[in-house]
């Protein structure tokens, strides 16, 4: 029995997601083909000009927009942002700092604090368990 290795490929949408870019903004040849794991690794290691430009100026997919604004993807939706935004649009939102964005940033800060609190509590419980077993 011989084993042959098949090339792992992914749809352009998956590759765009992994690259952190908006699929509709990528070149047609990228959108119409399939991307192998090695091609994805090459794009990440040595991004071509089009990829550098997209990462720099957008349009950015919602997860990237949310991260740049310091809020969750759900917070974007609550703020009425459903489309990809350019870096310029994101910077304009940061300057305007609308009420919804201020509120979502506060919510995100609370979520982060709670995550840290839970992590610390779990670490304490684990330490207590470790003490009892030794």
C-alpha positions in Angstrom: 0.0 0.0 0.0 1.5 3.3 -1.0 0.6 6.5 0.6 0.4 9.6 -1.6 0.1 13.0 -0.2 -2.7 15.2 -1.6 -2.3 18.9 -1.7 -4.6 20.6 0.8 -6.5 23.4 -0.8 -9.1 25.9 0.4 -11.7 28.1 -1.1 -10.7 31.7 -1.8 -13.1 32.9 1.0 -11.3 30.7 3.5 -7.9 31.9 2.4 -9.0 35.6 2.5 -10.3 35.0 6.0 -6.9 33.5 7.1 -5.1 36.5 5.4 -7.4 39.0 7.2 -8.6 40.6 4.0 -12.0 41.2 2.4 -12.5 38.7 -0.4 -14.4 41.1 -2.7 -11.3 43.4 -2.7 -8.9 40.7 -3.8 -7.8 40.3 -7.4 -10.0 38.2 -9.7 -7.5 35.4 -10.1 -7.4 35.0 -6.3 -11.3 35.0 -6.1 -11.7 32.5 -8.9 -9.1 29.9 -8.0 -8.3 27.6 -5.1 -5.4 28.3 -2.7 -3.1 25.5 -1.5 -1.7 25.5 1.9 1.8 26.2 0.5 0.4 29.1 -1.5 -1.2 30.5 1.6 2.0 30.2 3.5 3.9 32.0 0.7 1.3 34.8 0.7 1.8 35.2 4.5 5.6 35.0 4.4 6.1 37.3 1.5 2.8 39.2 0.8 2.5 40.6 -2.8 1.8 44.3 -3.2 -2.0 43.8 -3.6 -2.1 42.0 -0.2 0.1 44.6 1.5 -2.2 47.4 0.1 -5.4 45.6 1.3 -3.9 45.1 4.8 -2.8 48.7 4.9 -5.9 50.5 3.5 -8.7 48.0 3.3 -11.5 47.5 2.8 -11.1 45.3 6.0 -13.4 42.4 6.9 -15.6 42.9 10.0 -13.2 41.0 12.4 -10.4 43.3 11.5 -12.6 46.4 11.7 -13.8 45.3 15.2 -10.2 44.7 16.4 -9.1 48.1 15.1 -12.0 49.8 16.9 -11.4 47.8 20.1 -14.9 46.2 20.1 -16.6 42.9 19.3 -18.0 41.9 16.0 -21.5 41.9 17.7 -20.7 45.5 18.8 -20.2 46.4 15.2 -23.6 45.0 14.3 -25.2 46.8 17.2 -23.6 50.0 15.9 -25.0 49.4 12.5 -21.7 48.5 10.8 -22.4 45.5 8.5 -20.0 46.2 5.7 -16.3 46.2 5.3 -14.6 49.5 6.1 -11.4 51.1 4.8 -8.7 52.2 7.2 -9.7 55.8 6.4 -13.3 55.1 7.5 -12.1 53.3 10.7 -9.9 56.3 11.6 -12.9 58.7 10.9 -15.0 56.6 13.4 -12.2 56.8 16.0 -12.1 60.6 15.6 -15.9 61.0 15.7 -16.2 58.5 18.6 -20.0 58.2 18.3 -21.9 57.2 21.4 -22.4 53.6 20.3 -18.6 53.2 19.8 -17.9 54.6 23.3 -20.5 52.2 24.8 -19.2 49.2 22.9 -15.6 49.9 24.0 -16.8 50.1 27.6 -18.6 46.8 27.1 -15.5 45.2 25.6 -13.4 46.5 28.5 -15.8 44.8 31.0 -15.7 41.6 29.0 -11.9 41.6 29.2 -11.9 42.3 32.9 -14.4 39.5 33.5 -12.3 37.1 31.4 -9.2 37.9 33.5 -11.2 37.4 36.7 -12.5 34.0 35.6 -9.0 32.9 34.5 -7.5 33.9 37.9 -10.3 32.2 39.8 -9.8 29.0 37.8 -6.0 29.2 38.4 -6.6 29.5 42.1 -8.9 26.5 42.1 -6.3 24.5 40.2 -3.6 25.5 42.6 -5.9 24.4 45.5 -6.4 21.0 43.8 -2.7 20.6 43.2 -2.0 21.4 46.9 -4.4 18.7 48.0 -2.9 16.1 45.7 0.7 16.7 46.8 
